[in-house]
């Protein structure tokens, strides 16, 4: 099993705004459209809050990745 150094990942992490500003067109425009139209599922939020202090979620994304474009709001 590979151990992940979360502190190193945190040091290398960029903010959502930094990620968006680093994107090239047309990726930035399409990402912003998805970000603006995305609505959080309130029921899911309440369920996730119950265990939020137990987990760390790390999202890897690339502007050219179709799966990221589909699944990362």
C-alpha positions in Angstrom: 0.0 0.0 0.0 1.3 3.5 -0.9 1.1 6.1 1.8 0.1 9.5 0.8 1.7 12.6 2.4 -1.3 14.9 2.8 0.8 17.8 4.0 2.8 17.7 0.7 -0.4 17.6 -1.3 -1.7 20.6 0.7 1.5 22.5 -0.1 1.1 21.8 -3.8 -2.6 22.6 -3.9 -3.9 25.6 -5.7 -7.2 27.4 -4.9 -10.2 26.9 -7.2 -9.7 30.5 -8.4 -6.0 29.8 -9.1 -6.9 26.6 -11.0 -9.5 28.4 -13.1 -7.3 31.4 -13.8 -4.5 29.0 -15.0 -6.9 27.3 -17.6 -6.7 28.1 -21.2 -9.7 28.8 -23.4 -12.2 27.2 -24.2 -11.7 25.1 -21.0 -11.9 28.1 -18.6 -15.2 29.3 -20.1 -16.8 25.9 -20.0 -15.6 25.2 -16.5 -17.0 28.6 -15.3 -20.4 27.7 -17.0 -20.5 24.4 -15.1 -19.4 26.1 -11.8 -22.1 28.8 -12.1 -24.9 26.4 -12.9 -24.0 23.6 -10.4 -26.3 23.3 -7.4 -25.3 21.4 -4.3 -27.6 18.6 -3.2 -28.6 19.7 0.3 -29.4 16.2 1.5 -26.0 15.0 0.4 -24.4 17.9 2.2 -26.1 17.0 5.5 -25.0 13.4 5.2 -21.4 14.3 4.4 -21.3 16.8 7.3 -21.8 13.9 9.7 -18.4 12.3 8.8 -16.6 15.4 7.5 -14.0 15.4 10.3 -13.1 11.8 9.6 -12.0 12.2 5.9 -9.9 14.3 3.6 -11.1 14.6 0.0 -8.5 15.3 -2.6 -9.6 16.1 -6.1 -7.2 15.8 -9.0 -8.3 17.6 -12.2 -6.9 18.6 -15.5 -8.5 21.0 -17.9 -8.2 18.7 -20.9 -9.6 15.6 -19.1 -13.2 14.8 -20.3 -14.0 12.9 -17.1 -12.9 16.0 -15.0 -15.0 18.2 -17.2 -18.0 16.0 -16.7 -17.6 15.3 -12.9 -15.9 18.4 -11.4 -18.3 21.2 -11.1 
